[in-house]
Amino acid sequence: ASQIVPVILGSNELALATAARLQRACFAVRAIRPPSVPEGTSRLRLSLNARLSFEDLQRLTQALGTATSEP
């Protein structure tokens, strides 16, 4: 029960590339990589709060889906 939602992507490269794509879409997202997390569990940490609108969340989920599926 936390406002922090991890999106575990695995590789450093995928986490960095996905974070960069989301940043270009105007989301403040950072990749979290070893040594902060165990090797092979690089991730994004999303911090959700009550001020986010439904539209913000929809845009985030669409951008996240697109960012993780792009080569």
C-alpha distances in whole Angstrom, upper triangle without the diagonal:
4,7,9,10,12,15,17,21,23,26,26,29,26,24,26,28,25,24,27,28,24,26,29,27,26,23,22,20,21,21,20,23,24,24,21,20,22,25,24,21,21,18,17,14,14,12,12,12,14,18,17,20,20,23,21,18,21,23,20,20,24,24,22,24,27,26,25,28,31,33
4,5,7,10,14,16,20,22,24,24,27,24,21,24,25,22,21,24,25,22,23,26,25,23,19,18,17,18,19,17,20,22,22,19,18,20,23,23,19,19,16,15,12,11,9,9,10,12,15,15,18,19,21,19,16,20,21,18,18,22,22,20,22,25,24,23,27,29,31
4,6,10,13,16,19,21,24,23,25,23,20,22,23,20,19,22,22,19,20,23,21,20,16,15,14,16,17,16,20,22,23,19,18,21,24,23,20,19,16,13,10,8,5,5,6,9,12,12,15,16,18,15,13,17,18,15,16,19,19,17,20,23,22,22,25,27,29
4,6,10,12,16,18,20,20,22,20,16,18,20,17,16,19,20,17,18,21,20,19,15,13,12,13,13,13,16,18,19,15,15,18,20,20,16,15,12,10,6,6,4,6,9,12,14,14,17,17,19,16,14,17,18,14,15,19,18,16,18,21,19,19,23,24,26
4,7,10,13,15,18,18,20,17,14,17,18,15,14,18,18,15,17,20,19,18,14,14,12,12,13,12,15,18,19,16,14,17,19,18,14,13,10,8,6,5,6,7,11,14,16,14,17,17,18,15,13,15,16,13,13,16,16,13,15,18,17,16,19,22,24
4,6,9,12,14,14,17,14,11,14,16,13,13,16,17,15,16,20,19,19,15,14,11,11,10,9,12,14,16,13,11,13,15,14,10,10,6,6,5,6,9,11,14,18,19,17,20,19,20,18,15,17,18,14,13,17,16,12,15,17,15,14,18,20,21
4,6,9,12,13,14,11,9,12,13,10,11,14,14,13,15,18,17,18,14,14,11,11,10,10,12,15,17,15,12,14,15,13,9,9,5,5,6,8,11,13,16,19,21,18,20,19,20,17,15,16,16,12,11,14,13,10,11,14,12,10,14,16,18
4,6,9,10,12,10,8,12,13,11,12,15,16,15,17,20,20,20,17,17,13,12,10,9,10,12,15,13,10,11,12,9,6,6,4,6,8,11,14,16,20,23,24,22,24,23,24,21,18,20,19,16,15,17,16,12,13,16,14,11,14,16,17
4,6,8,9,7,6,10,11,9,11,14,14,14,16,19,19,20,17,17,14,12,10,10,10,13,15,14,12,12,11,8,7,6,5,8,11,13,16,19,22,25,26,24,25,24,24,22,19,20,20,16,15,16,15,11,12,14,11,9,11,13,14
4,7,9,7,7,11,12,11,13,16,17,17,19,21,22,23,20,20,16,14,11,10,9,11,13,13,10,10,8,5,4,5,7,10,13,16,19,22,25,29,30,27,29,28,28,26,23,24,23,20,19,20,19,15,16,17,15,12,14,16,15
4,5,5,6,9,10,11,12,14,16,17,18,20,21,23,21,20,16,14,10,10,9,10,13,14,11,11,8,6,7,6,8,11,14,17,21,24,27,31,31,29,31,30,30,27,25,26,24,21,20,21,19,16,17,17,14,12,14,15,14
4,6,5,6,9,10,11,12,14,15,16,18,20,21,19,18,14,12,8,8,6,8,11,12,11,11,9,8,8,6,8,10,14,17,20,23,27,30,30,28,30,30,29,26,25,26,24,21,21,22,19,16,18,18,15,13,16,16,14
4,5,5,6,8,10,11,12,14,15,17,19,20,19,18,15,13,10,11,10,12,15,15,14,15,12,11,11,9,10,12,16,18,21,24,28,31,31,28,30,30,29,26,25,25,23,20,20,21,18,16,17,16,13,11,14,13,11
4,5,5,6,8,10,11,12,14,15,17,18,17,17,13,12,9,11,11,13,16,16,15,15,13,11,11,8,9,10,14,16,19,22,25,29,29,26,27,27,26,23,22,22,20,17,17,17,15,12,13,13,10,8,10,10,9
4,6,5,6,9,10,11,12,14,15,17,14,14,10,8,5,8,8,11,14,13,12,13,12,11,9,6,6,7,10,13,16,19,22,26,26,23,25,25,24,21,20,21,19,16,16,17,14,11,13,14,10,9,12,12,12
4,6,5,6,9,10,10,12,14,15,14,13,10,8,6,9,9,12,15,14,14,16,14,13,12,9,9,9,12,14,17,20,24,27,26,24,26,26,25,22,21,22,20,17,18,18,15,13,15,15,11,11,14,13,13
4,5,5,6,9,10,11,13,14,14,14,11,10,9,12,12,16,18,18,17,19,17,15,15,12,11,11,14,16,19,21,25,28,27,24,26,26,24,21,21,21,18,16,16,16,13,11,13,12,8,8,11,9,9
4,5,5,6,9,10,11,13,11,12,9,9,8,11,13,16,19,18,17,19,18,15,14,11,9,8,12,12,16,18,21,24,24,21,22,22,21,18,17,17,15,12,13,13,10,8,10,9,5,6,9,9,10
4,5,5,6,9,10,11,9,9,6,6,6,10,12,15,18,16,16,18,18,16,15,11,9,7,10,11,14,16,19,22,22,19,21,21,20,17,16,17,15,12,13,14,11,9,12,12,8,9,13,12,13
4,5,5,6,9,10,9,10,8,8,9,12,14,18,20,19,19,21,20,19,18,14,13,11,13,14,17,19,22,25,24,21,23,23,21,18,18,19,16,14,15,15,11,11,14,12,9,11,14,12,13
4,5,5,6,9,9,11,9,11,11,15,17,20,23,22,21,23,22,20,19,16,14,12,14,14,17,19,22,24,23,20,21,21,19,16,16,16,13,11,13,12,8,9,11,9,6,9,11,9,11
4,5,5,7,5,8,7,9,11,14,17,20,23,21,21,23,23,21,19,16,13,10,12,11,14,15,18,20,19,16,18,18,16,13,13,13,10,8,10,10,7,7,10,9,7,10,12,12,14
4,5,5,5,6,6,8,11,14,17,21,22,21,21,24,24,22,20,17,15,12,13,12,14,16,18,21,19,17,19,19,17,14,15,16,13,11,14,14,10,11,14,13,10,13,16,15,16
4,5,7,9,10,12,14,18,20,24,26,24,24,27,26,25,23,20,18,15,17,16,18,19,21,23,21,19,20,20,18,15,16,17,13,12,15,14,10,12,14,12,10,14,16,14,16
4,6,9,10,13,15,19,21,25,27,25,25,28,27,26,24,21,18,15,16,14,16,17,19,21,19,16,16,17,14,12,13,13,9,9,12,11,7,10,12,11,10,13,15,14,17
4,7,9,12,15,18,21,25,27,24,25,28,28,27,24,21,18,15,15,13,15,15,17,19,16,14,15,16,14,11,13,14,10,10,13,13,10,12,15,14,13,16,18,17,20
4,6,9,12,15,18,22,24,21,22,25,25,24,21,18,15,12,12,10,11,12,14,16,14,12,14,15,13,10,11,13,10,8,11,12,9,10,14,14,12,14,17,17,20
4,7,10,13,16,20,21,19,20,23,23,23,20,17,14,11,10,9,9,11,13,16,15,13,16,17,16,12,13,16,13,11,14,15,12,12,16,16,14,16,19,19,21
4,7,10,13,17,18,16,16,19,20,19,16,13,10,7,7,7,9,11,14,18,17,15,17,18,18,14,14,16,14,11,13,15,12,11,14,15,12,13,17,17,19
4,6,10,13,15,12,13,16,17,17,14,11,9,6,7,8,11,14,17,20,20,18,21,22,21,18,17,19,17,14,16,17,14,13,16,17,13,14,18,18,19
4,6,10,12,10,11,13,13,13,11,7,6,5,7,10,13,16,19,23,23,21,23,24,24,20,19,21,19,16,17,18,15,13,16,17,13,13,17,17,17
4,7,9,7,7,10,11,11,9,6,5,6,7,11,13,17,20,23,24,22,25,26,26,22,21,23,22,18,19,21,18,16,18,20,16,15,19,20,20
4,6,6,6,8,8,9,7,5,7,9,11,14,17,20,23,27,28,26,29,29,29,26,24,26,25,21,22,23,21,18,20,21,18,16,20,20,20
3,5,5,6,6,8,8,7,10,12,14,17,20,23,26,30,31,29,32,33,33,29,28,30,28,25,25,27,25,22,24,25,21,20,23,23,22
4,5,7,7,11,10,10,12,14,15,19,21,24,27,31,32,30,34,34,34,31,30,32,31,27,27,29,27,24,26,27,24,22,26,26,25
4,7,9,11,10,9,10,12,12,16,17,21,23,27,28,27,30,31,31,28,27,29,28,24,25,27,25,22,25,26,23,21,25,26,25
4,7,8,6,7,8,11,11,15,17,20,23,27,28,27,30,30,31,28,26,28,27,23,23,26,24,21,23,24,21,20,23,24,24
4,6,6,8,10,13,14,18,20,23,27,30,32,30,33,33,33,30,28,30,30,26,25,28,26,22,24,26,23,20,23,25,24
4,6,7,11,14,16,20,22,25,29,32,33,32,34,34,34,31,29,31,30,26,26,28,26,22,23,25,22,19,22,23,22
4,6,9,13,15,19,22,24,28,31,33,30,33,32,32,30,27,28,28,24,23,25,23,20,20,22,19,16,19,20,19
4,6,10,12,15,18,21,24,28,29,27,29,29,29,26,24,25,25,21,20,22,21,17,19,20,18,15,18,19,19
4,7,10,13,16,19,23,26,27,25,28,27,27,24,22,24,23,19,19,21,19,15,17,18,15,13,16,18,17
4,6,10,13,16,19,23,24,21,24,24,24,21,19,20,19,16,16,18,16,12,14,16,13,12,15,16,17
4,6,10,13,16,20,20,18,20,20,20,17,16,17,16,13,13,15,13,10,13,15,12,11,15,16,17
4,7,10,13,17,18,16,19,19,20,16,15,17,17,13,14,16,15,12,15,17,15,14,18,19,21
4,6,10,13,14,12,15,15,16,13,11,14,14,10,11,14,13,11,14,16,14,15,18,20,22
4,7,10,11,10,14,15,16,13,11,15,15,12,13,17,16,14,17,19,18,18,22,23,25
4,7,8,7,10,12,13,10,9,13,13,11,12,16,15,14,17,19,19,19,22,24,27
4,6,6,9,11,13,11,10,14,15,13,15,18,18,17,20,23,22,23,26,27,30
4,5,8,10,13,11,11,14,16,15,16,19,20,20,22,24,24,25,28,30,33
4,6,10,11,10,11,14,15,14,16,19,19,19,22,24,24,25,28,29,32
4,7,8,6,7,10,11,10,13,15,15,16,18,20,20,22,24,26,29
4,5,5,6,9,10,11,13,14,15,16,19,20,21,23,25,26,29
4,5,5,6,9,10,11,12,14,15,17,18,20,21,23,25,28
4,5,5,6,9,10,11,12,14,15,16,18,20,21,23,26
4,5,5,6,9,10,10,12,14,15,16,18,20,21,25
4,5,5,6,9,10,10,12,14,15,16,18,20,23
4,5,5,6,9,10,11,12,14,16,17,19,22
4,6,5,6,8,10,11,12,14,16,17,20
4,5,5,6,8,10,10,12,14,15,19
4,5,5,6,9,10,11,12,14,18
4,5,5,6,9,10,11,12,16
4,5,5,6,9,10,11,14
4,5,5,6,9,10,13
4,6,5,6,9,12
4,6,5,6,10
4,6,6,9
4,6,8
4,7
4
